Amino acid sequence: MKKKILISSIIIILLIIIVVVTVKIITKKDNKSITTLEKIDGISIVPTMNDKITADSSWCGTFQLVWNDMKNEVVKKDVVFTPQLKIAENLNKEDFNETMLSEEYYYKIYGLKTLDLKRKIESSIKEKFNQTSDILNDFDWSENGLNNPNDTGSRRYFLYTMLFRKFEFLKEFDKLDNDKFGNEYKDVQYFGIDKNTNESVGNQIKVLYYNSKDDFAILINTKTNDEVIFCKNPKGSSFNEIYTNMNSESKKYKGDKSFKSIDEFKAPNLTFNEKKEYKELEGKIFQTADPIYTEGKIYKAIQTIKLSLDEKGGEIKSEAAIDMKFDATAFNTKPKKEEPRYFYVDNTFALFLREKGKENPYFAGRIDDITKFQ
């Protein structure tokens, strides 16, 4: 009897150990999933101010500038995919162009994709901004990725833009105590003006409008031509809508637009560095205006935005580049040798069953592990 009780006790203990270990493994997996999700759920980059945004989004005009050069100087017509993409539709509008920016703010170039062009980009951004590129080496600069002058049937182009600005406020703001941001985030770093700040610091602020502590916009001047605008409780589903609504609100605001000595201001320190590869543009064919090189294709399109802001001022660096190719369909008249096709359903596949004359199937399946179906 005692022996049976002992065996039962051992079995129970072993079961408890198995359960504990299993829970730890599941928890560990869940934690890994959360970490991965947090990495993915970052700051999204949109290519134009017309694109729809949700939370934590950013935009810079660099990608629009390289698109403008591709469209106007290389393709020489609107870039149209079949079916057309909303991103291309918005970019074709050219709502941002180089006339909206002084030349000192940016550097851009395009041409046949060669190592000489890469070297020219590197030396030019070093000379103009004392910067190096964060994206050039993401592109293929091997012999296969360059323009081949002996290939009369194609042309490989590379388009590039960098924007770089470093600015200082007219007067340095105070570092404020760490505080919460919203209802979820605590211990956030802030700078600004409180009751102990020198009154002259507030003279660099212009009030665009103030409806309440949760609905306002202000503009801060800098030592350069840069202006820093904060808009709390922005209204709109795109940056263009937000900007238009903010300006409309400012025009109708009848209150005092000067920052008064009793006013206070605080803003969080900012720092982020995001990169986006526009995979939705890659590999799709579009027509050009060239009589010989009639088809274009984007191999890779990348944009980065890097920004920092604190009590002294800020810095922004953004790059964008497009690697594309033109093909001359006129040279592709030689008939291709007919090759056999192999319809081997020998890996993951989907299966549908549908009644003749009906639009929708009555069965659908996905098969990965064939042993479960045999």
C-alpha positions in Angstrom: 0.0 0.0 0.0 2.8 2.4 1.0 4.6 1.5 -2.2 1.5 2.5 -4.3 1.1 5.8 -2.5 4.8 6.5 -3.0 4.5 5.8 -6.8 1.4 7.9 -7.0 3.2 10.8 -5.3 6.1 10.6 -7.6 3.8 10.6 -10.6 1.9 13.7 -9.3 5.2 15.5 -8.7 6.4 14.7 -12.2 3.1 15.9 -13.7 3.5 19.2 -11.7 7.1 19.6 -13.1 5.9 19.0 -16.6 3.1 21.6 -16.3 5.5 24.2 -14.8 8.1 23.6 -17.5 5.4 23.8 -20.2 4.0 27.1 -18.8 7.5 28.6 -18.8 8.1 27.5 -22.4 4.8 29.0 -23.5 5.5 32.2 -21.6 8.9 32.5 -23.1 7.5 32.0 -26.6 4.8 34.6 -25.9 7.4 37.1 -24.7 9.4 36.5 -27.8 6.2 37.1 -29.9 5.6 40.4 -28.0 9.1 41.5 -28.5 8.9 40.8 -32.3 5.6 42.6 -32.5 7.0 45.6 -30.7 9.9 45.7 -33.2 7.5 45.5 -36.2 5.1 48.0 -34.7 7.4 51.0 -35.2 7.1 54.4 -37.0 5.6 54.1 -40.5 6.9 56.2 -43.4 4.5 57.4 -46.0 5.8 58.6 -49.4 3.5 61.6 -49.8 1.5 63.9 -47.5 -1.7 62.6 -49.3 -1.2 59.1 -48.1 -3.5 57.9 -45.3 -1.9 57.7 -41.9 -2.9 56.2 -38.6 -0.6 56.5 -35.6 3.1 56.9 -35.4 3.8 58.0 -39.0 6.4 60.2 -40.7 7.0 61.8 -44.0 9.9 63.6 -45.7 10.0 65.0 -49.3 13.1 63.0 -50.3 11.3 60.1 -51.9 9.0 62.5 -53.8 12.1 64.3 -55.2 13.6 61.0 -56.6 10.2 60.0 -58.0 9.9 63.4 -59.7 13.3 62.9 -61.4 12.3 59.4 -62.4 9.0 60.5 -63.8 10.1 63.7 -65.6 13.7 63.1 -66.6 13.9 59.4 -67.2 10.4 57.9 -67.8 9.1 61.3 -69.2 5.5 60.5 -68.3 3.4 59.4 -65.3 4.4 56.1 -63.9 1.4 53.8 -64.3 1.3 50.2 -63.2 -1.4 47.7 -64.1 -3.4 47.8 -61.9 -2.4 51.2 -60.8 -1.1 51.6 -57.2 -2.4 54.3 -54.9 1.1 55.1 -53.9 2.1 55.8 -57.5 -1.1 57.8 -58.1 -0.2 60.1 -55.2 3.5 60.4 -56.2 2.5 61.3 -59.8 0.7 64.4 -58.4 4.1 65.9 -57.4 2.6 67.8 -54.5 6.2 68.4 -53.3 9.0 69.5 -55.6 12.4 71.2 -55.5 10.9 74.7 -55.9 9.5 74.2 -52.4 13.0 73.9 -50.9 16.2 75.9 -51.0 19.1 74.2 -52.7 21.1 74.3 -49.4 18.7 71.8 -47.9 19.2 68.9 -50.3 21.4 67.2 -52.8 20.0 65.1 -55.7 21.3 63.3 -58.8 20.3 60.7 -61.3 22.0 58.9 -64.1 23.1 55.5 -65.5 24.0 53.2 -62.6 27.7 53.0 -62.5 30.4 52.9 -59.8 31.4 56.4 -60.9 27.9 57.6 -60.0 28.1 56.0 -56.6 31.5 57.6 -56.0 30.2 61.0 -57.1 27.2 60.7 -54.6 29.6 59.8 -51.8 32.0 62.7 -52.4 29.2 65.2 -53.0 27.2 64.5 -49.8 30.5 64.6 -47.9 31.4 67.9 -49.4 28.0 69.5 -49.0 26.8 68.1 -45.7 29.8 66.3 -44.2 27.6 63.2 -44.2 27.9 59.6 -45.4 25.1 57.5 -46.9 23.1 55.0 -44.9 21.5 53.3 -47.9 23.9 53.2 -50.9 25.3 49.9 -49.9 21.8 48.4 -49.6 21.8 48.4 -53.4 23.5 46.0 -55.8 26.8 47.5 -57.0 28.2 44.3 -58.4 28.7 43.9 -62.2 25.3 42.4 -62.5 23.6 45.4 -60.8 25.2 48.1 -63.0 24.4 49.5 -66.3 26.1 47.4 -69.1 27.1 49.7 -72.0 27.4 46.6 -74.2 23.8 45.6 -73.6 21.9 47.5 -76.3 18.6 46.1 -75.0 18.5 47.8 -71.6 19.5 50.8 -69.5 20.0 50.7 -65.7 19.4 54.0 -63.9 20.0 55.2 -60.3 18.3 58.2 -58.7 19.3 59.6 -55.3 18.4 62.4 -52.9 19.6 63.5 -49.5 18.1 66.2 -47.3 20.1 67.3 -44.3 19.4 70.1 -41.8 20.8 71.0 -38.4 19.1 73.9 -36.6 19.3 75.7 -33.3 16.6 77.5 -31.4 17.1 81.3 -31.0 17.5 80.6 -27.3 18.0 77.3 -25.5 14.9 76.0 -23.7 15.1 74.6 -20.2 15.3 70.9 -19.5 12.1 70.1 -17.6 11.4 67.3 -15.1 10.5 64.0 -16.6 6.8 63.5 -16.8 4.1 61.2 -18.3 3.0 61.3 -21.9 -0.7 60.4 -22.4 -2.1 57.9 -19.9 0.3 55.0 -20.6 3.9 56.4 -20.8 5.9 57.6 -17.8 9.3 59.1 -17.2 9.4 60.9 -20.6 12.1 63.6 -21.1 10.8 67.1 -21.8 12.1 70.6 -22.6 10.4 73.9 -22.6 9.3 76.9 -20.5 8.0 77.0 -16.9 7.6 79.7 -14.3 11.4 79.7 -13.7 12.5 80.2 -17.3 13.9 83.5 -18.5 11.1 85.5 -20.1 13.1 86.1 -23.3 13.1 82.4 -24.2 9.3 82.7 -24.9 9.9 85.4 -27.5 10.9 82.8 -30.1 7.4 81.2 -29.9 4.4 82.3 -32.0 1.0 81.0 -31.1 -0.9 79.8 -34.2 -4.1 79.1 -32.2 -5.1 78.1 -28.7 -8.6 76.6 -28.1 -7.6 74.7 -25.0 -4.7 72.9 -23.4 -5.6 69.9 -25.6 -6.2 71.8 -28.8 -3.5 74.2 -30.0 -0.6 74.9 -32.4 2.6 76.9 -31.9 5.5 77.8 -34.1 9.1 78.1 -32.8 11.7 80.2 -34.8 15.3 79.1 -35.1 18.7 80.7 -35.9 18.3 79.5 -39.5 15.2 79.6 -41.8 13.7 76.5 -40.1 10.5 76.7 -38.2 9.4 74.0 -35.7 5.6 73.6 -35.4 3.8 71.6 -32.7 0.1 70.8 -33.3 -1.7 69.1 -30.4 -4.8 67.1 -31.2 -4.3 67.1 -35.0 -7.4 66.6 -37.2 -7.2 64.7 -40.5 -6.4 61.3 -42.0 -3.4 62.5 -43.9 -0.6 64.9 -43.3 -2.1 67.2 -45.9 -5.4 67.3 -44.2 -3.8 67.9 -40.8 -1.7 70.7 -42.2 -4.6 72.3 -44.1 -6.9 72.1 -41.0 -4.2 73.6 -38.8 -3.7 76.6 -41.1 -7.4 77.1 -41.4 -7.7 77.1 -37.6 -4.8 79.6 -37.3 -6.4 82.0 -39.8 -9.6 82.2 -37.9 -8.0 82.4 -34.5 -8.7 85.9 -32.9 -6.8 85.4 -29.7 -3.3 86.6 -28.7 -0.7 85.1 -30.9 2.3 86.1 -28.8 3.7 83.9 -26.1 3.0 85.7 -22.8 5.1 85.6 -19.6 2.5 83.7 -17.8 2.3 81.0 -20.5 4.1 77.7 -20.2 5.4 75.3 -22.8 6.8 71.8 -22.9 7.6 69.3 -25.6 9.1 65.8 -25.5 12.7 65.1 -26.6 12.5 63.2 -29.9 14.9 60.8 -31.6 14.1 58.2 -34.2 15.8 56.5 -37.2 13.5 54.7 -39.6 14.1 53.0 -42.9 11.5 51.9 -45.4 11.8 49.7 -48.5 8.9 50.3 -50.9 8.5 46.6 -51.8 5.0 47.3 -53.3 6.9 49.2 -56.2 9.5 46.5 -56.8 9.3 44.3 -59.9 6.3 45.8 -61.5 6.4 46.8 -65.2 5.3 50.2 -66.5 5.5 51.9 -69.8 7.9 54.8 -70.7 7.8 57.5 -73.3 11.0 56.3 -74.9 10.5 54.9 -78.4 13.0 52.2 -77.9 13.3 51.5 -74.2 9.5 51.2 -73.8 9.3 49.2 -70.5 10.5 50.2 -67.1 10.9 48.3 -63.9 11.9 49.3 -60.3 14.4 46.9 -58.7 14.6 48.6 -55.3 13.3 51.8 -53.7 14.4 52.9 -50.2 13.8 55.9 -48.0 15.2 56.8 -44.5 14.2 59.4 -42.0 16.4 60.2 -39.0 15.4 63.0 -36.6 16.5 64.3 -33.2 15.0 67.2 -31.2 15.9 68.6 -27.8 16.1 71.9 -25.8 18.9 73.2 -28.1 17.4 72.5 -31.5 17.4 69.5 -33.9 18.8 67.6 -36.8 17.1 65.8 -39.7 18.7 63.5 -42.2 16.7 61.8 -44.9 17.8 59.8 -48.0 15.9 58.2 -50.8 17.0 56.2 -53.9 15.5 54.3 -56.7 17.3 51.6 -58.7 15.4 51.0 -62.0 15.9 49.5 -65.5 14.6 50.2 -69.0 14.1 47.3 -71.4 14.0 47.8 -75.2 11.2 45.5 -76.3 12.2 46.3 -79.9 15.3 44.1 -79.4 13.4 41.2 -78.0 11.9 40.1 -81.3 13.8 36.8 -81.4 11.3 34.0 -80.7 11.9 32.2 -77.5 12.4 28.5 -77.6 9.3 26.8 -76.2 10.1 25.1 -72.9 8.2 22.4 -71.1 6.1 23.4 -68.0 6.1 21.3 -64.9 2.9 21.4 -62.9 4.2 19.4 -60.0 1.9 19.8 -57.0 4.6 18.6 -54.7 4.7 21.2 -52.0 2.3 23.4 -50.0 -0.8 24.1 -52.1 -4.4 25.2 -52.0 -7.4 23.3 -53.3 -10.8 24.7 -54.3 -14.0 22.9 -55.3 -16.6 24.8 -57.2 -19.9 24.0 -58.9 -20.0 24.7 -62.6 -21.6 28.1 -63.4 -21.2 29.3 -59.8 -18.9 32.2 -58.8 -17.7 30.9 -55.5 -16.2 27.5 -54.5 -17.9 25.3 -52.1 -14.7 23.9 -50.7 -11.3 25.4 -50.0 -8.3 23.9 -48.4 -4.6 24.5 -47.8 -2.3 21.6 -47.7 1.1 21.7 -46.0 1.6 18.4 -44.3 0.4 15.8 -46.8 0.5 13.0 -44.2 -2.5 14.6 -42.6 -4.5 14.2 -45.8 -3.4 10.6 -46.8 
